[in-house]
Amino acid sequence: MTALNFAITDDGIFLATDSLVTHEDQALMFTSKVLTLPHLDGLICWTGSIVLFHRWALTVLREASSGSICFLDVDTPEDLKSIWAGMSDDERGSGTGTIYQFGYDRDWDRFVGFAYRSSNGFKSEPLAHNIYTKPPLAGQFPIIGFPDDFVETCRHQRIEQDKLPADKRVHIGGHVIAYMVQRNKREG
């Protein structure tokens, strides 16, 4: 699983995630969990199945040569369902997979986010402007400054998760990598 902390605001998308990949509660490798898409003014990230993310990333890089994250959202649910249906149980890993897509919508001059969860048939779930933490933090910690507070949140999440039995926790580790998408200037 993954520590994934992000904010969707009027000023941008701010995201921080760890880099640890596990298999059957054991460290497997370290990787980037975010695909940057400057040609779509966006980012894609994941939790759960790494195979789902890799196949989706290749699909997006191969087929989405222009447009926006909002344009990509139109076909994402059906494409993800098709990829998921073609995966073996072993490729599904934890049995779940979630893809998150974030970006700047030039037509509406706003930042947007969408979640697509295998547990929900990969239906497009628009995300409100807010701060999101995954896994949720039990303690209180203000998330105000980027990237410092997002990185510190990942550290707090790891401390909380490390107290749980291995089969019940979200494994967090490796580097914390931060990303942001902002406009150069506000239009209008």
C-alpha positions in Angstrom: 0.0 0.0 0.0 1.0 3.6 0.1 1.1 6.8 2.0 -0.6 9.3 -0.3 -1.3 12.8 0.8 -2.7 15.4 -1.5 -4.5 18.7 -1.6 -6.7 20.0 -4.4 -7.0 23.8 -4.1 -7.7 26.9 -6.2 -4.0 27.4 -6.4 -2.9 23.9 -7.5 -2.5 20.2 -6.8 0.0 19.3 -4.0 0.9 15.7 -3.5 3.4 13.6 -1.5 3.8 9.9 -1.5 6.3 7.3 -0.3 8.2 4.9 -2.7 8.0 1.5 -1.0 6.3 -1.4 -2.9 5.4 -4.5 -0.9 4.2 -8.0 -1.8 2.6 -10.2 0.9 3.7 -7.7 3.6 7.3 -7.8 2.6 9.4 -5.1 1.0 9.7 -5.8 -2.8 11.2 -2.6 -4.2 11.2 1.1 -4.4 9.6 3.1 -7.3 7.9 6.3 -8.3 4.2 6.1 -7.6 3.3 9.1 -9.7 3.4 9.6 -13.4 3.8 13.3 -14.4 1.9 14.3 -17.5 2.9 17.8 -18.5 1.1 17.4 -21.9 -2.2 16.9 -20.0 -1.3 19.4 -17.2 -1.6 16.6 -14.7 -0.4 13.7 -12.5 -1.6 10.1 -12.1 -0.9 8.0 -9.0 -2.1 4.8 -7.5 -2.6 2.6 -4.4 -2.9 -1.1 -4.4 -1.9 -3.1 -7.5 1.3 -1.9 -9.1 0.5 -3.9 -12.3 -2.7 -1.9 -12.7 -0.8 1.4 -12.5 1.9 0.3 -14.9 -0.6 -0.9 -17.5 -2.7 2.3 -17.1 0.4 4.5 -17.3 1.4 2.8 -20.6 -2.1 3.2 -22.0 -2.2 6.9 -21.1 1.3 7.5 -22.6 0.4 5.6 -25.7 -3.1 7.0 -26.3 -3.5 10.4 -24.6 -1.2 12.6 -26.6 -3.2 15.8 -26.0 -6.2 17.1 -24.1 -6.6 17.3 -20.4 -7.2 15.2 -17.3 -10.9 16.0 -17.7 -10.8 14.7 -21.3 -9.0 11.6 -20.1 -11.7 11.1 -17.4 -14.3 10.3 -20.1 -12.7 6.9 -21.1 -10.8 6.1 -17.9 -13.5 3.9 -16.2 -14.0 1.6 -19.1 -10.3 1.4 -19.9 -9.5 0.5 -16.3 -12.2 -2.1 -16.1 -10.8 -3.7 -19.2 -7.2 -3.7 -17.8 -8.5 -5.1 -14.5 -10.4 -7.9 -16.1 -7.3 -9.0 -18.0 -5.2 -9.2 -14.8 -4.5 -12.4 -12.8 -5.2 -12.6 -9.1 -1.4 -12.4 -8.5 -1.2 -9.3 -10.6 -4.0 -7.7 -8.5 -1.8 -8.0 -5.5 -3.8 -6.9 -2.5 -7.0 -7.5 -4.4 -7.7 -3.8 -4.9 -6.4 -1.0 -7.0 -7.1 2.7 -7.1 -6.0 5.2 -9.7 -6.0 8.9 -8.9 -5.8 11.5 -11.7 -5.2 15.2 -11.0 -4.8 18.2 -13.3 -5.6 21.7 -14.4 -8.7 22.2 -16.5 -7.9 25.1 -18.8 -11.5 25.4 -20.0 -12.8 26.1 -16.5 -9.6 27.6 -15.0 -9.6 25.2 -12.1 -7.8 22.2 -10.6 -9.5 18.9 -10.6 -9.0 15.4 -9.2 -10.7 12.0 -9.8 -10.5 8.6 -8.1 -11.2 5.3 -9.8 -11.5 2.4 -7.3 -11.7 -1.3 -8.3 -14.0 -1.7 -5.3 -16.4 0.7 -7.0 -16.2 -0.7 -10.6 -13.7 2.1 -11.5 -16.5 4.7 -11.6 -15.2 8.2 -11.9 -15.4 9.9 -8.5 -14.7 13.6 -8.8 -12.8 14.8 -5.7 -13.7 18.1 -4.0 -11.1 20.8 -3.2 -9.8 19.5 0.1 -6.8 17.9 1.8 -6.7 14.1 1.7 -4.5 11.7 3.7 -4.2 8.0 3.1 -4.0 6.2 5.4 -6.0 8.5 7.7 -4.0 10.0 10.6 -5.2 9.1 14.0 -3.4 12.0 15.6 -3.8 15.7 14.9 -1.2 17.3 12.6 -1.9 20.5 10.7 -1.2 20.3 6.9 -0.6 23.8 5.8 2.8 24.2 4.1 3.9 22.3 1.0 6.0 20.3 0.8 7.2 20.2 4.5 3.9 19.4 6.2 3.0 16.8 3.6 6.4 15.0 4.1 6.0 15.3 7.9 2.5 13.7 7.5 4.0 10.7 5.8 6.4 10.3 8.7 3.5 10.5 11.2 1.6 7.9 9.1 4.5 5.6 9.1 5.0 5.8 12.9 1.2 5.1 13.4 1.2 2.2 10.9 4.4 0.6 12.2 2.6 0.0 15.5 0.0 -2.2 13.8 0.5 -5.9 13.0 2.2 -6.4 9.6 -0.9 -7.9 8.0 -3.1 -5.0 9.2 -1.0 -2.0 8.3 -0.1 0.1 5.3 3.6 -0.4 4.7 5.2 3.0 4.2 8.9 3.5 3.4 11.6 4.7 1.1 11.8 8.3 0.0 8.9 10.7 0.3 8.5 12.4 -3.1 6.5 15.6 -3.5 4.8 16.9 -6.7 2.8 20.0 -7.5 0.9 21.4 -10.5 0.2 25.1 -10.5 -0.8 27.6 -13.1 1.6 30.4 -14.1 -1.0 33.0 -13.6 -4.7 33.1 -12.9 -6.8 33.7 -16.1 -9.8 36.0 -16.2 
